[in-house]
């Protein structure tokens, strides 16, 4: 079974950095969910307006198409995957078994990280709405998102190997 390893969490949790590090450590291809958002979605978020499921339909479809087209057995996706709408869409449309890994980070640290980013479309004002929207899949693997990247990659690899 081909796997889609979804490194998930709210803005500022470190999804992209950890997914890239996992990809580098394993050789599994890396996908960045933000690259599949439309300009309209990015503008909506930048203005402080949360996305709706209708806004996310094309985004999920496009990520799934890209994932399904990859030949690799495992693909690493950095994606918020906050809602069951997105999670179920990835499961149903990617053609892969989805393994969700939550980077668990305290709210205060998330706000600090978001505030420190100058080149990202996600404002700190959307953090509360993201935390409220977060729905965890039943089989989510939770890891301490405040650990070092090396420790996080090792923990994720260990948890994935356990099944």
N, C-alpha and C positions, 0 to 999 in steps of 0.2 A: 504494500500500500504506500502510495506517495504521500508525503507529509507536507503540510504548511505550518511552520512554526511561527505563531503570531505573538510577537513581543508587544504586549498591550499595556495600556494605562492612560491616565489623564496627561494633559500637557505638563511638561517639565519632569516627567518621571524618568526620562533617559532612554526612551524606546529606540530612537534612531542610533544613539551611540552604542547601546548594548546589542542591538540587532546587528549592527555593522561588525562589532567585535566578535560576536558569535559566528557570523559569516566568515570572517577572516580566520578564526580558529578552526573551523570545520571544513571550509571550502564550499559550503552550501551557498547558492546564489542569494543575494540580498535584494529586497524590494522595499521602497519607501512609499508608504500609503499617501503621504502628502503630494507626491508627484502625480497622483491620479485625480486629485481634486480639480474641479473646473475653476477658472478664474472667478466666476460668480460666487462659488462656495468660499474661496479664499477671501474675497472682498467682504462677503457677509460676515465671516468670522472676524476679520480685521476690524469691522465696524462694531463688534461686540454683540452680534446677534447669533445665537446658537443655531446650528443646522437642524433641520427636521429630517425625518426618515425619507420624505420625498426628495429632499436635497441630496440624500446619500445614495439613492438608487443607482444612478449612473456610475458613481464613484466605486461602489461595491462591484458592480458588473465589470467595470474596466480592470480593477485589480484581479478579479477572478479570471478573466480572459488571459491576462498576462501570466498569471501563475499556472494556468492550465497549459499554456503554450511552452512552458519550460520543461526540458527533458530531465532535469535533476530529480533524484528521489526525494530530496528535502529542499525546501525553499524557506528562507527566513523573511518574514514580513514585519516591519515596524508599522504598527497600526493601533490607533486608540481603541478600536473595537469596543466602544463603551456600552453599546446597547445590544439586546438580543436580536434586533433587526439586522445589525451589521454582522454579528456572530453567526446567525442562522444563514444569512446571505453568503458568507464565506464558506460555510459548511456545505450548502446546497449547490453553489455555483463554481467552486474552485476545482472540482474534480480531485480533491485531496482530502486526507484526514487532517482536520485542524487540531493543533495542539496549542492551547492558549496559555501564555506565561504572563502573569501580572507582575509588574514592577511596583511593589508596594512602598510608597513614600509618604511620610507625614505631610499634611496640608501646608504647614509653615515652610517646610523645605521646598515644596512644589512652588509656592508663591515666590520664594527667594530665587529659585532657578529661572522661573519665567521672567521675573523682573530684570534679571541679569542678561537676558537675550535681547540683542538690539536688532537682529535681522530675521525675526520670525513674525508671521502674521497673527499668531494667537496672543491676545492680550490677557493679562492677569485677571481682568474683570470677568472672564469666562470660566475661571477655575471652579467657582461654586457650582455653576450649572453643569460642568463636566463631572464633578464629584457626585452631584445629585443624579445624574443620568447613568452613572456606572452600574452596570448589572453584570455580575460575575457568572460565567458559565459553570455548570456543576463540576466539571473536571478540570478547572483552572489550576495551574501550578503557580503558587504564590511564592515570590522570592523577595528578599529585603532589598529594595531599590536604593538604599543608602550605602550598600556594600561597594567595594572597589569593583571596577569593571572586570578585572581578572577573576575575582571571587564570584561575581555574578555569572560570568560565562561558565566557570567550573560548576557552579550550583545548577545552572540550567542544563548543562550536558549530563550531569549526574541524574537529575530528575527525569530527563527524557529517556535515559538509558533504562530507568526502572520501569518504563512502560507507560 
